[in-house]
Amino acid sequence: NATTNTIEQNPVPCRGLDWYQMLADNGAKDLNLMLVPQCAGCNESALNATVESTLQQLQPAVDALTKAGLIEKAVVYGFDEMFSKYNASLRRIYGAVKERFPMLRTMATLDGNRGWTDMDPSLPVDIWVETYNAYWNVIGPEARGQQVAKWRAAGKEYWWYWCLGPRQPDMLNTFVERPATD
């Protein structure tokens, strides 16, 4: 029986068209439709239910954004910092999303610190997000740089982000109680 967290049980629902239109009108390049549940370690029945629920929740937003001409900005986000050993759920859920809604871009934080050391372009992920320090520290910048080049050559995007770590004083942070970097 898989352990689930609140996010997995209660995915963030799609917002109404007015919300997405306001964001687009104010310069948003990307419109996140929902936080897709991870279903990490789920049994087959739970995984099938998660796939179906995800597709059902996305349908109204996809229809509305398509009609409004905003679908090219749409993205779904999920699998936030999930360990690579659960990639079967990523393949099943995002694979179903891409099959039903090929125009939707999929985004996931697949951090090298959690075992994602091989950027496989066959993954149904359009935007790979990784902590900037993982790029440098996990397999090294030369090896990761080569993987990123192949990923981008497949028409995919690669983004960096920072979060609560790393905690070294010379690393990016947003905490006022720590000194800023140059």
C-alpha positions as CSV (number, residue, x, y, z in Angstrom):
1,N,0.0,0.0,0.0
2,A,1.6,3.2,-1.2
3,T,2.1,6.1,1.1
4,T,0.6,9.3,-0.3
5,N,0.9,12.9,0.7
6,T,-1.7,15.6,0.6
7,I,-0.7,16.9,-2.8
8,E,-1.2,13.4,-4.3
9,Q,-4.6,13.0,-2.8
10,N,-5.8,16.6,-3.5
11,P,-4.3,17.9,-6.8
12,V,-4.6,21.6,-7.3
13,P,-7.6,21.9,-9.6
14,C,-7.6,23.9,-12.8
15,R,-8.7,27.5,-12.4
16,G,-11.3,29.3,-14.5
17,L,-10.6,31.0,-17.8
18,D,-10.7,34.5,-16.3
19,W,-7.7,33.6,-14.1
20,Y,-5.6,32.4,-17.1
21,Q,-6.7,35.3,-19.3
22,M,-5.7,37.8,-16.6
23,L,-2.3,36.2,-16.3
24,A,-1.8,36.1,-20.1
25,D,-2.9,39.7,-20.4
26,N,-0.3,40.7,-17.9
27,G,2.6,39.0,-19.7
28,A,2.6,35.4,-18.4
29,K,4.5,33.1,-20.8
30,D,3.4,29.9,-19.1
31,L,0.0,29.0,-17.6
32,N,0.1,26.1,-15.1
33,L,-3.2,24.2,-15.4
34,M,-2.7,21.9,-12.4
35,L,-0.3,20.2,-10.1
36,V,-0.4,16.6,-11.3
37,P,-0.4,14.0,-8.6
38,Q,2.7,11.8,-8.4
39,C,1.2,8.5,-7.4
40,A,4.8,7.4,-6.4
41,G,4.7,3.7,-5.6
42,C,1.0,3.4,-6.2
43,N,-0.5,0.0,-7.1
44,E,-1.9,-0.5,-10.5
45,S,-5.5,0.3,-9.5
46,A,-4.5,3.6,-7.8
47,L,-2.3,4.5,-10.8
48,N,-5.2,3.9,-13.2
49,A,-7.5,6.0,-11.1
50,T,-4.9,8.8,-10.9
51,V,-4.5,8.8,-14.7
52,E,-8.3,9.0,-15.3
53,S,-8.8,11.7,-12.6
54,T,-6.0,13.8,-14.1
55,L,-7.4,13.6,-17.6
56,Q,-10.9,14.5,-16.4
57,Q,-9.7,17.5,-14.4
58,L,-7.6,18.8,-17.3
59,Q,-10.4,18.5,-20.0
60,P,-12.4,21.6,-19.1
61,A,-9.3,23.8,-18.8
62,V,-7.9,22.5,-22.1
63,D,-11.2,23.1,-23.9
64,A,-11.5,26.7,-22.5
65,L,-7.9,27.7,-23.2
66,T,-8.1,26.2,-26.7
67,K,-11.2,28.3,-27.4
68,A,-9.6,31.4,-26.0
69,G,-6.4,30.9,-28.0
70,L,-4.2,30.4,-24.9
71,I,-3.5,26.7,-25.2
72,E,0.1,27.3,-26.4
73,K,0.9,28.8,-23.0
74,A,-0.5,25.9,-21.1
75,V,1.7,23.6,-19.0
76,V,1.0,20.9,-16.4
77,Y,3.4,20.5,-13.5
78,G,4.0,17.4,-11.4
79,F,6.5,15.0,-10.0
80,D,8.1,17.6,-7.8
81,E,11.5,16.4,-6.7
82,M,10.3,12.8,-7.1
83,F,12.9,10.0,-6.8
84,S,13.8,8.4,-10.1
85,K,12.8,4.9,-8.9
86,Y,9.2,6.0,-9.4
87,N,9.6,6.9,-13.0
88,A,6.9,4.4,-14.0
89,S,4.2,6.6,-12.6
90,L,5.7,9.6,-14.5
91,R,5.7,7.7,-17.7
92,R,2.1,6.5,-17.2
93,I,0.5,9.7,-16.0
94,Y,2.4,12.1,-18.3
95,G,2.2,9.6,-21.2
96,A,-1.6,9.6,-20.9
97,V,-1.6,13.5,-20.7
98,K,0.5,13.7,-23.8
99,E,-1.6,11.2,-25.6
100,R,-4.9,12.9,-24.8
101,F,-3.6,16.5,-25.0
102,P,-0.5,16.5,-27.2
103,M,-0.6,20.3,-27.2
104,L,0.0,20.5,-23.4
105,R,3.5,20.9,-22.2
106,T,4.5,18.8,-19.2
107,M,7.0,20.0,-16.6
108,A,8.7,18.1,-13.8
109,T,11.4,18.8,-11.3
110,L,13.7,15.8,-11.9
111,D,16.6,16.6,-9.7
112,G,19.9,14.7,-10.1
113,N,20.1,14.7,-6.3
114,R,17.2,12.2,-6.4
115,G,18.7,9.8,-8.9
116,W,17.7,11.5,-12.2
117,T,21.2,11.3,-13.6
118,D,20.3,10.3,-17.1
119,M,18.1,12.8,-19.1
120,D,16.2,10.3,-21.3
121,P,14.5,12.3,-24.1
122,S,11.9,9.5,-24.4
123,L,10.4,10.7,-21.1
124,P,7.0,12.4,-21.7
125,V,8.4,15.5,-20.1
126,D,8.8,18.7,-22.1
127,I,10.4,20.9,-19.5
128,W,13.0,19.4,-17.2
129,V,13.5,21.5,-14.0
130,E,16.5,20.9,-11.8
131,T,18.2,22.8,-8.9
132,Y,21.1,24.7,-10.2
133,N,23.5,23.1,-7.7
134,A,22.5,19.6,-8.9
135,Y,23.7,20.6,-12.4
136,W,27.2,21.2,-11.0
137,N,27.4,18.6,-8.3
138,V,25.7,15.4,-9.3
139,I,27.4,14.1,-12.4
140,G,29.4,17.3,-13.2
141,P,28.8,20.2,-15.5
142,E,30.4,18.7,-18.5
143,A,28.4,15.5,-18.5
144,R,25.2,17.2,-17.5
145,G,25.8,19.9,-20.2
146,Q,26.1,17.2,-22.8
147,Q,22.8,15.6,-21.6
148,V,21.1,19.0,-21.6
149,A,22.3,19.6,-25.2
150,K,20.7,16.3,-26.3
151,W,17.5,17.1,-24.4
152,R,17.2,20.5,-26.1
153,A,18.1,19.0,-29.5
154,A,14.9,16.8,-29.0
155,G,12.9,20.0,-28.8
156,K,12.6,20.1,-25.0
157,E,13.4,22.8,-22.4
158,Y,15.7,22.7,-19.4
159,W,15.2,25.1,-16.5
160,W,17.1,25.8,-13.3
161,Y,15.7,26.8,-10.0
162,W,16.8,27.4,-6.5
163,C,14.9,26.6,-3.3
164,L,15.7,26.3,0.4
165,G,19.0,24.8,-0.3
166,P,21.9,24.5,-0.7
167,R,22.8,26.1,2.5
168,Q,26.4,27.0,1.8
169,P,26.9,30.8,2.3
170,D,28.2,31.3,-1.3
171,M,25.0,29.8,-2.9
172,L,21.9,31.5,-4.1
173,N,19.3,32.0,-1.4
174,T,16.3,34.2,-0.6
175,F,16.7,34.3,3.2
176,V,17.2,37.8,4.7
177,E,19.0,36.3,7.7
178,R,21.8,35.1,5.4
179,P,24.2,37.3,3.4
180,A,23.4,37.8,-0.2
181,T,25.7,36.6,-3.0
182,D,27.3,39.1,-5.4
